[in-house]
Amino acid sequence: MSITQHYLLDTYRAHQHGDPAPPEPGAHDWQVAREWRDHRQFRAVVAGRPARGRMRQALQRWLRPRTRSTC
């Protein structure tokens, strides 16, 4: 059974039982990929390897807050 057929069967069953339809296949793929990458980077930081990208930027913001100008 293909992913599309499985989705259509799940949608049909949800409709029969009055439940909300399941999410479409691939609807959250990008979010899952981002979370997986962030988790890998977090594990690297915990293991003592340097952070890169978004994780490094977040750590810099947290550890070194910007000073406000007094002008």
PyMOL Python script that loads the backbone (N, CA, C, O; Angstrom):
from pymol import cmd

cmd.read_pdbstr("""\
ATOM      1  N   MET A   1       0.847  -1.171   0.000  1.00  0.00           N
ATOM      2  CA  MET A   1       0.000   0.000   0.000  1.00  0.00           C
ATOM      3  C   MET A   1       0.896   1.239   0.000  1.00  0.00           C
ATOM      4  O   MET A   1       1.831   1.330   0.796  1.00  0.00           O
ATOM      5  N   SER A   2       0.620   2.169  -0.868  1.00  0.00           N
ATOM      6  CA  SER A   2       1.427   3.382  -0.955  1.00  0.00           C
ATOM      7  C   SER A   2       1.024   4.366   0.144  1.00  0.00           C
ATOM      8  O   SER A   2       0.010   4.185   0.819  1.00  0.00           O
ATOM      9  N   ILE A   3       1.826   5.396   0.307  1.00  0.00           N
ATOM     10  CA  ILE A   3       1.533   6.424   1.312  1.00  0.00           C
ATOM     11  C   ILE A   3       0.214   7.125   0.994  1.00  0.00           C
ATOM     12  O   ILE A   3      -0.578   7.417   1.890  1.00  0.00           O
ATOM     13  N   THR A   4      -0.010   7.388  -0.291  1.00  0.00           N
ATOM     14  CA  THR A   4      -1.234   8.077  -0.693  1.00  0.00           C
ATOM     15  C   THR A   4      -2.458   7.213  -0.410  1.00  0.00           C
ATOM     16  O   THR A   4      -3.471   7.712   0.081  1.00  0.00           O
ATOM     17  N   GLN A   5      -2.371   5.920  -0.716  1.00  0.00           N
ATOM     18  CA  GLN A   5      -3.489   5.027  -0.444  1.00  0.00           C
ATOM     19  C   GLN A   5      -3.758   4.924   1.059  1.00  0.00           C
ATOM     20  O   GLN A   5      -4.910   4.908   1.491  1.00  0.00           O
ATOM     21  N   HIS A   6      -2.706   4.856   1.833  1.00  0.00           N
ATOM     22  CA  HIS A   6      -2.854   4.769   3.286  1.00  0.00           C
ATOM     23  C   HIS A   6      -3.512   6.044   3.822  1.00  0.00           C
ATOM     24  O   HIS A   6      -4.388   5.980   4.685  1.00  0.00           O
ATOM     25  N   TYR A   7      -3.088   7.196   3.310  1.00  0.00           N
ATOM     26  CA  TYR A   7      -3.678   8.467   3.735  1.00  0.00           C
ATOM     27  C   TYR A   7      -5.172   8.519   3.383  1.00  0.00           C
ATOM     28  O   TYR A   7      -5.994   8.942   4.197  1.00  0.00           O
ATOM     29  N   LEU A   8      -5.512   8.087   2.167  1.00  0.00           N
ATOM     30  CA  LEU A   8      -6.913   8.105   1.761  1.00  0.00           C
ATOM     31  C   LEU A   8      -7.747   7.158   2.617  1.00  0.00           C
ATOM     32  O   LEU A   8      -8.879   7.487   2.973  1.00  0.00           O
ATOM     33  N   LEU A   9      -7.210   5.993   2.953  1.00  0.00           N
ATOM     34  CA  LEU A   9      -7.928   5.062   3.825  1.00  0.00           C
ATOM     35  C   LEU A   9      -8.116   5.657   5.218  1.00  0.00           C
ATOM     36  O   LEU A   9      -9.199   5.554   5.794  1.00  0.00           O
ATOM     37  N   ASP A  10      -7.074   6.276   5.763  1.00  0.00           N
ATOM     38  CA  ASP A  10      -7.184   6.920   7.076  1.00  0.00           C
ATOM     39  C   ASP A  10      -8.199   8.058   7.053  1.00  0.00           C
ATOM     40  O   ASP A  10      -8.963   8.230   8.003  1.00  0.00           O
ATOM     41  N   THR A  11      -8.208   8.827   5.981  1.00  0.00           N
ATOM     42  CA  THR A  11      -9.166   9.929   5.847  1.00  0.00           C
ATOM     43  C   THR A  11     -10.600   9.397   5.799  1.00  0.00           C
ATOM     44  O   THR A  11     -11.502   9.944   6.432  1.00  0.00           O
ATOM     45  N   TYR A  12     -10.786   8.326   5.040  1.00  0.00           N
ATOM     46  CA  TYR A  12     -12.122   7.699   4.944  1.00  0.00           C
ATOM     47  C   TYR A  12     -12.581   7.193   6.313  1.00  0.00           C
ATOM     48  O   TYR A  12     -13.721   7.422   6.718  1.00  0.00           O
ATOM     49  N   ARG A  13     -11.679   6.502   7.021  1.00  0.00           N
ATOM     50  CA  ARG A  13     -12.034   5.979   8.348  1.00  0.00           C
ATOM     51  C   ARG A  13     -12.346   7.108   9.325  1.00  0.00           C
ATOM     52  O   ARG A  13     -13.294   7.014  10.104  1.00  0.00           O
ATOM     53  N   ALA A  14     -11.546   8.177   9.283  1.00  0.00           N
ATOM     54  CA  ALA A  14     -11.794   9.315  10.174  1.00  0.00           C
ATOM     55  C   ALA A  14     -13.155   9.935   9.880  1.00  0.00           C
ATOM     56  O   ALA A  14     -13.885  10.310  10.798  1.00  0.00           O
ATOM     57  N   HIS A  15     -13.488  10.041   8.604  1.00  0.00           N
ATOM     58  CA  HIS A  15     -14.784  10.601   8.217  1.00  0.00           C
ATOM     59  C   HIS A  15     -15.924   9.714   8.713  1.00  0.00           C
ATOM     60  O   HIS A  15     -16.942  10.225   9.180  1.00  0.00           O
ATOM     61  N   GLN A  16     -15.768   8.396   8.618  1.00  0.00           N
ATOM     62  CA  GLN A  16     -16.794   7.453   9.056  1.00  0.00           C
ATOM     63  C   GLN A  16     -17.041   7.530  10.565  1.00  0.00           C
ATOM     64  O   GLN A  16     -18.167   7.359  11.032  1.00  0.00           O
ATOM     65  N   HIS A  17     -15.955   7.793  11.324  1.00  0.00           N
ATOM     66  CA  HIS A  17     -16.061   7.843  12.780  1.00  0.00           C
ATOM     67  C   HIS A  17     -16.287   9.255  13.313  1.00  0.00           C
ATOM     68  O   HIS A  17     -16.450   9.445  14.518  1.00  0.00           O
ATOM     69  N   GLY A  18     -16.296  10.236  12.428  1.00  0.00           N
ATOM     70  CA  GLY A  18     -16.514  11.611  12.856  1.00  0.00           C
ATOM     71  C   GLY A  18     -15.279  12.257  13.471  1.00  0.00           C
ATOM     72  O   GLY A  18     -15.388  13.274  14.155  1.00  0.00           O
ATOM     73  N   ASP A  19     -14.098  11.673  13.231  1.00  0.00           N
ATOM     74  CA  ASP A  19     -12.841  12.221  13.746  1.00  0.00           C
ATOM     75  C   ASP A  19     -12.260  13.214  12.750  1.00  0.00           C
ATOM     76  O   ASP A  19     -12.626  13.195  11.575  1.00  0.00           O
ATOM     77  N   PRO A  20     -11.349  14.091  13.209  1.00  0.00           N
ATOM     78  CA  PRO A  20     -10.696  15.002  12.263  1.00  0.00           C
ATOM     79  C   PRO A  20      -9.771  14.224  11.320  1.00  0.00           C
ATOM     80  O   PRO A  20      -9.229  13.178  11.677  1.00  0.00           O
ATOM     81  N   ALA A  21      -9.612  14.753  10.137  1.00  0.00           N
ATOM     82  CA  ALA A  21      -8.758  14.095   9.143  1.00  0.00           C
ATOM     83  C   ALA A  21      -7.291  14.145   9.577  1.00  0.00           C
ATOM     84  O   ALA A  21      -6.862  15.116  10.199  1.00  0.00           O
ATOM     85  N   PRO A  22      -6.529  13.111   9.255  1.00  0.00           N
ATOM     86  CA  PRO A  22      -5.106  13.110   9.607  1.00  0.00           C
ATOM     87  C   PRO A  22      -4.344  14.117   8.742  1.00  0.00           C
ATOM     88  O   PRO A  22      -4.835  14.514   7.685  1.00  0.00           O
ATOM     89  N   PRO A  23      -3.152  14.536   9.176  1.00  0.00           N
ATOM     90  CA  PRO A  23      -2.377  15.478   8.352  1.00  0.00           C
ATOM     91  C   PRO A  23      -1.928  14.807   7.053  1.00  0.00           C
ATOM     92  O   PRO A  23      -1.733  13.593   7.003  1.00  0.00           O
ATOM     93  N   GLU A  24      -1.771  15.606   6.022  1.00  0.00           N
ATOM     94  CA  GLU A  24      -1.343  15.074   4.735  1.00  0.00           C
ATOM     95  C   GLU A  24       0.091  14.557   4.836  1.00  0.00           C
ATOM     96  O   GLU A  24       0.878  15.067   5.633  1.00  0.00           O
ATOM     97  N   PRO A  25       0.431  13.556   4.039  1.00  0.00           N
ATOM     98  CA  PRO A  25       1.811  13.049   4.065  1.00  0.00           C
ATOM     99  C   PRO A  25       2.796  14.148   3.678  1.00  0.00           C
ATOM    100  O   PRO A  25       2.602  14.848   2.684  1.00  0.00           O
ATOM    101  N   GLY A  26       3.839  14.288   4.465  1.00  0.00           N
ATOM    102  CA  GLY A  26       4.864  15.285   4.172  1.00  0.00           C
ATOM    103  C   GLY A  26       4.555  16.668   4.677  1.00  0.00           C
ATOM    104  O   GLY A  26       5.305  17.604   4.398  1.00  0.00           O
ATOM    105  N   ALA A  27       3.460  16.829   5.421  1.00  0.00           N
ATOM    106  CA  ALA A  27       3.060  18.163   5.875  1.00  0.00           C
ATOM    107  C   ALA A  27       4.058  18.755   6.858  1.00  0.00           C
ATOM    108  O   ALA A  27       4.208  19.975   6.919  1.00  0.00           O
ATOM    109  N   HIS A  28       4.739  17.922   7.624  1.00  0.00           N
ATOM    110  CA  HIS A  28       5.637  18.423   8.663  1.00  0.00           C
ATOM    111  C   HIS A  28       7.091  18.006   8.441  1.00  0.00           C
ATOM    112  O   HIS A  28       7.883  18.003   9.383  1.00  0.00           O
ATOM    113  N   ASP A  29       7.445  17.658   7.214  1.00  0.00           N
ATOM    114  CA  ASP A  29       8.799  17.166   6.949  1.00  0.00           C
ATOM    115  C   ASP A  29       9.869  18.201   7.269  1.00  0.00           C
ATOM    116  O   ASP A  29      10.895  17.859   7.858  1.00  0.00           O
ATOM    117  N   TRP A  30       9.653  19.456   6.892  1.00  0.00           N
ATOM    118  CA  TRP A  30      10.677  20.481   7.130  1.00  0.00           C
ATOM    119  C   TRP A  30      10.861  20.731   8.618  1.00  0.00           C
ATOM    120  O   TRP A  30      11.988  20.910   9.080  1.00  0.00           O
ATOM    121  N   GLN A  31       9.786  20.745   9.361  1.00  0.00           N
ATOM    122  CA  GLN A  31       9.886  20.958  10.806  1.00  0.00           C
ATOM    123  C   GLN A  31      10.653  19.816  11.467  1.00  0.00           C
ATOM    124  O   GLN A  31      11.476  20.050  12.352  1.00  0.00           O
ATOM    125  N   VAL A  32      10.390  18.595  11.044  1.00  0.00           N
ATOM    126  CA  VAL A  32      11.099  17.439  11.602  1.00  0.00           C
ATOM    127  C   VAL A  32      12.585  17.525  11.277  1.00  0.00           C
ATOM    128  O   VAL A  32      13.425  17.233  12.127  1.00  0.00           O
ATOM    129  N   ALA A  33      12.910  17.923  10.060  1.00  0.00           N
ATOM    130  CA  ALA A  33      14.323  18.048   9.673  1.00  0.00           C
ATOM    131  C   ALA A  33      15.017  19.125  10.503  1.00  0.00           C
ATOM    132  O   ALA A  33      16.157  18.931  10.925  1.00  0.00           O
ATOM    133  N   ARG A  34      14.357  20.249  10.745  1.00  0.00           N
ATOM    134  CA  ARG A  34      14.953  21.305  11.566  1.00  0.00           C
ATOM    135  C   ARG A  34      15.165  20.840  12.999  1.00  0.00           C
ATOM    136  O   ARG A  34      16.221  21.083  13.584  1.00  0.00           O
ATOM    137  N   GLU A  35      14.164  20.171  13.568  1.00  0.00           N
ATOM    138  CA  GLU A  35      14.294  19.691  14.942  1.00  0.00           C
ATOM    139  C   GLU A  35      15.401  18.655  15.066  1.00  0.00           C
ATOM    140  O   GLU A  35      16.132  18.643  16.056  1.00  0.00           O
ATOM    141  N   TRP A  36      15.528  17.787  14.073  1.00  0.00           N
ATOM    142  CA  TRP A  36      16.593  16.780  14.089  1.00  0.00           C
ATOM    143  C   TRP A  36      17.952  17.456  14.039  1.00  0.00           C
ATOM    144  O   TRP A  36      18.857  17.072  14.779  1.00  0.00           O
ATOM    145  N   ARG A  37      18.111  18.464  13.175  1.00  0.00           N
ATOM    146  CA  ARG A  37      19.383  19.190  13.072  1.00  0.00           C
ATOM    147  C   ARG A  37      19.694  19.928  14.372  1.00  0.00           C
ATOM    148  O   ARG A  37      20.829  19.901  14.848  1.00  0.00           O
ATOM    149  N   ASP A  38      18.690  20.585  14.943  1.00  0.00           N
ATOM    150  CA  ASP A  38      18.909  21.299  16.199  1.00  0.00           C
ATOM    151  C   ASP A  38      19.293  20.342  17.321  1.00  0.00           C
ATOM    152  O   ASP A  38      20.143  20.660  18.154  1.00  0.00           O
ATOM    153  N   HIS A  39      18.668  19.179  17.339  1.00  0.00           N
ATOM    154  CA  HIS A  39      19.003  18.195  18.371  1.00  0.00           C
ATOM    155  C   HIS A  39      20.438  17.694  18.193  1.00  0.00           C
ATOM    156  O   HIS A  39      21.155  17.519  19.178  1.00  0.00           O
ATOM    157  N   ARG A  40      20.858  17.465  16.967  1.00  0.00           N
ATOM    158  CA  ARG A  40      22.250  17.048  16.708  1.00  0.00           C
ATOM    159  C   ARG A  40      23.227  18.116  17.167  1.00  0.00           C
ATOM    160  O   ARG A  40      24.256  17.806  17.767  1.00  0.00           O
ATOM    161  N   GLN A  41      22.910  19.366  16.887  1.00  0.00           N
ATOM    162  CA  GLN A  41      23.799  20.451  17.302  1.00  0.00           C
ATOM    163  C   GLN A  41      23.823  20.573  18.822  1.00  0.00           C
ATOM    164  O   GLN A  41      24.877  20.836  19.399  1.00  0.00           O
ATOM    165  N   PHE A  42      22.696  20.388  19.470  1.00  0.00           N
ATOM    166  CA  PHE A  42      22.648  20.425  20.923  1.00  0.00           C
ATOM    167  C   PHE A  42      23.518  19.320  21.510  1.00  0.00           C
ATOM    168  O   PHE A  42      24.274  19.553  22.454  1.00  0.00           O
ATOM    169  N   ARG A  43      23.411  18.123  20.953  1.00  0.00           N
ATOM    170  CA  ARG A  43      24.226  17.008  21.434  1.00  0.00           C
ATOM    171  C   ARG A  43      25.716  17.292  21.237  1.00  0.00           C
ATOM    172  O   ARG A  43      26.537  16.896  22.064  1.00  0.00           O
ATOM    173  N   ALA A  44      26.068  17.976  20.144  1.00  0.00           N
ATOM    174  CA  ALA A  44      27.468  18.329  19.905  1.00  0.00           C
ATOM    175  C   ALA A  44      27.963  19.294  20.974  1.00  0.00           C
ATOM    176  O   ALA A  44      29.091  19.160  21.448  1.00  0.00           O
ATOM    177  N   VAL A  45      27.144  20.258  21.359  1.00  0.00           N
ATOM    178  CA  VAL A  45      27.526  21.224  22.390  1.00  0.00           C
ATOM    179  C   VAL A  45      27.709  20.513  23.723  1.00  0.00           C
ATOM    180  O   VAL A  45      28.675  20.778  24.439  1.00  0.00           O
ATOM    181  N   VAL A  46      26.799  19.618  24.062  1.00  0.00           N
ATOM    182  CA  VAL A  46      26.887  18.885  25.317  1.00  0.00           C
ATOM    183  C   VAL A  46      28.149  18.023  25.340  1.00  0.00           C
ATOM    184  O   VAL A  46      28.767  17.849  26.390  1.00  0.00           O
ATOM    185  N   ALA A  47      28.529  17.485  24.183  1.00  0.00           N
ATOM    186  CA  ALA A  47      29.718  16.640  24.081  1.00  0.00           C
ATOM    187  C   ALA A  47      31.004  17.458  24.042  1.00  0.00           C
ATOM    188  O   ALA A  47      32.094  16.885  24.065  1.00  0.00           O
ATOM    189  N   GLY A  48      30.903  18.790  23.983  1.00  0.00           N
ATOM    190  CA  GLY A  48      32.085  19.639  24.009  1.00  0.00           C
ATOM    191  C   GLY A  48      32.589  20.059  22.644  1.00  0.00           C
ATOM    192  O   GLY A  48      33.662  20.653  22.532  1.00  0.00           O
ATOM    193  N   ARG A  49      31.823  19.756  21.600  1.00  0.00           N
ATOM    194  CA  ARG A  49      32.220  20.206  20.260  1.00  0.00           C
ATOM    195  C   ARG A  49      31.599  21.575  20.006  1.00  0.00           C
ATOM    196  O   ARG A  49      30.530  21.870  20.540  1.00  0.00           O
ATOM    197  N   PRO A  50      32.242  22.412  19.205  1.00  0.00           N
ATOM    198  CA  PRO A  50      31.718  23.771  18.995  1.00  0.00           C
ATOM    199  C   PRO A  50      30.375  23.767  18.255  1.00  0.00           C
ATOM    200  O   PRO A  50      30.110  22.929  17.393  1.00  0.00           O
ATOM    201  N   ALA A  51      29.557  24.723  18.625  1.00  0.00           N
ATOM    202  CA  ALA A  51      28.249  24.871  17.974  1.00  0.00           C
ATOM    203  C   ALA A  51      28.409  25.682  16.701  1.00  0.00           C
ATOM    204  O   ALA A  51      29.335  26.482  16.566  1.00  0.00           O
ATOM    205  N   ARG A  52      27.488  25.461  15.767  1.00  0.00           N
ATOM    206  CA  ARG A  52      27.484  26.212  14.510  1.00  0.00           C
ATOM    207  C   ARG A  52      26.056  26.615  14.175  1.00  0.00           C
ATOM    208  O   ARG A  52      25.099  26.024  14.677  1.00  0.00           O
ATOM    209  N   GLY A  53      25.924  27.607  13.340  1.00  0.00           N
ATOM    210  CA  GLY A  53      24.626  27.991  12.794  1.00  0.00           C
ATOM    211  C   GLY A  53      23.661  28.561  13.820  1.00  0.00           C
ATOM    212  O   GLY A  53      24.039  29.372  14.665  1.00  0.00           O
ATOM    213  N   ARG A  54      22.415  28.127  13.733  1.00  0.00           N
ATOM    214  CA  ARG A  54      21.344  28.666  14.585  1.00  0.00           C
ATOM    215  C   ARG A  54      21.605  28.426  16.060  1.00  0.00           C
ATOM    216  O   ARG A  54      21.296  29.282  16.889  1.00  0.00           O
ATOM    217  N   MET A  55      22.170  27.270  16.401  1.00  0.00           N
ATOM    218  CA  MET A  55      22.434  26.971  17.806  1.00  0.00           C
ATOM    219  C   MET A  55      23.478  27.936  18.365  1.00  0.00           C
ATOM    220  O   MET A  55      23.343  28.413  19.492  1.00  0.00           O
ATOM    221  N   ARG A  56      24.512  28.222  17.587  1.00  0.00           N
ATOM    222  CA  ARG A  56      25.551  29.147  18.038  1.00  0.00           C
ATOM    223  C   ARG A  56      24.971  30.546  18.236  1.00  0.00           C
ATOM    224  O   ARG A  56      25.288  31.221  19.215  1.00  0.00           O
ATOM    225  N   GLN A  57      24.135  30.971  17.319  1.00  0.00           N
ATOM    226  CA  GLN A  57      23.518  32.294  17.445  1.00  0.00           C
ATOM    227  C   GLN A  57      22.650  32.363  18.695  1.00  0.00           C
ATOM    228  O   GLN A  57      22.668  33.365  19.409  1.00  0.00           O
ATOM    229  N   ALA A  58      21.891  31.306  18.960  1.00  0.00           N
ATOM    230  CA  ALA A  58      21.043  31.290  20.148  1.00  0.00           C
ATOM    231  C   ALA A  58      21.886  31.320  21.418  1.00  0.00           C
ATOM    232  O   ALA A  58      21.553  32.027  22.369  1.00  0.00           O
ATOM    233  N   LEU A  59      22.968  30.561  21.437  1.00  0.00           N
ATOM    234  CA  LEU A  59      23.841  30.553  22.611  1.00  0.00           C
ATOM    235  C   LEU A  59      24.493  31.915  22.816  1.00  0.00           C
ATOM    236  O   LEU A  59      24.625  32.374  23.951  1.00  0.00           O
ATOM    237  N   GLN A  60      24.902  32.563  21.734  1.00  0.00           N
ATOM    238  CA  GLN A  60      25.517  33.886  21.857  1.00  0.00           C
ATOM    239  C   GLN A  60      24.526  34.896  22.401  1.00  0.00           C
ATOM    240  O   GLN A  60      24.885  35.729  23.234  1.00  0.00           O
ATOM    241  N   ARG A  61      23.281  34.835  21.941  1.00  0.00           N
ATOM    242  CA  ARG A  61      22.269  35.766  22.451  1.00  0.00           C
ATOM    243  C   ARG A  61      22.019  35.530  23.926  1.00  0.00           C
ATOM    244  O   ARG A  61      21.807  36.481  24.679  1.00  0.00           O
ATOM    245  N   TRP A  62      22.041  34.295  24.343  1.00  0.00           N
ATOM    246  CA  TRP A  62      21.752  33.955  25.729  1.00  0.00           C
ATOM    247  C   TRP A  62      22.929  34.296  26.642  1.00  0.00           C
ATOM    248  O   TRP A  62      22.735  34.803  27.746  1.00  0.00           O
ATOM    249  N   LEU A  63      24.143  34.018  26.180  1.00  0.00           N
ATOM    250  CA  LEU A  63      25.320  34.235  27.015  1.00  0.00           C
ATOM    251  C   LEU A  63      25.812  35.677  26.985  1.00  0.00           C
ATOM    252  O   LEU A  63      26.354  36.161  27.979  1.00  0.00           O
ATOM    253  N   ARG A  64      25.635  36.368  25.873  1.00  0.00           N
ATOM    254  CA  ARG A  64      26.103  37.742  25.737  1.00  0.00           C
ATOM    255  C   ARG A  64      24.963  38.639  25.273  1.00  0.00           C
ATOM    256  O   ARG A  64      24.857  38.948  24.087  1.00  0.00           O
ATOM    257  N   PRO A  65      24.119  39.052  26.196  1.00  0.00           N
ATOM    258  CA  PRO A  65      23.020  39.927  25.776  1.00  0.00           C
ATOM    259  C   PRO A  65      23.556  41.269  25.273  1.00  0.00           C
ATOM    260  O   PRO A  65      24.579  41.768  25.743  1.00  0.00           O
ATOM    261  N   ARG A  66      22.849  41.825  24.325  1.00  0.00           N
ATOM    262  CA  ARG A  66      23.270  43.107  23.751  1.00  0.00           C
ATOM    263  C   ARG A  66      23.109  44.211  24.778  1.00  0.00           C
ATOM    264  O   ARG A  66      22.160  44.226  25.562  1.00  0.00           O
ATOM    265  N   THR A  67      24.057  45.133  24.755  1.00  0.00           N
ATOM    266  CA  THR A  67      23.927  46.314  25.623  1.00  0.00           C
ATOM    267  C   THR A  67      23.096  47.343  24.890  1.00  0.00           C
ATOM    268  O   THR A  67      23.247  47.529  23.683  1.00  0.00           O
ATOM    269  N   ARG A  68      22.242  47.993  25.598  1.00  0.00           N
ATOM    270  CA  ARG A  68      21.383  49.012  24.968  1.00  0.00           C
ATOM    271  C   ARG A  68      22.140  50.325  24.890  1.00  0.00           C
ATOM    272  O   ARG A  68      22.860  50.701  25.815  1.00  0.00           O
ATOM    273  N   SER A  69      21.970  51.001  23.793  1.00  0.00           N
ATOM    274  CA  SER A  69      22.629  52.293  23.659  1.00  0.00           C
ATOM    275  C   SER A  69      21.878  53.331  24.499  1.00  0.00           C
ATOM    276  O   SER A  69      20.660  53.252  24.657  1.00  0.00           O
ATOM    277  N   THR A  70      22.601  54.278  25.020  1.00  0.00           N
ATOM    278  CA  THR A  70      21.993  55.295  25.877  1.00  0.00           C
ATOM    279  C   THR A  70      21.748  56.598  25.129  1.00  0.00           C
ATOM    280  O   THR A  70      21.494  57.629  25.752  1.00  0.00           O
ATOM    281  N   CYS A  71      21.819  56.568  23.820  1.00  0.00           N
ATOM    282  CA  CYS A  71      21.602  57.787  23.033  1.00  0.00           C
ATOM    283  C   CYS A  71      20.165  58.151  22.909  1.00  0.00           C
ATOM    284  O   CYS A  71      19.834  59.152  22.274  1.00  0.00           O
TER     285      CYS A  71
END
""", "prot")
cmd.dss("prot")
cmd.show_as("cartoon", "prot")
cmd.util.cbc("prot")
cmd.orient("prot")
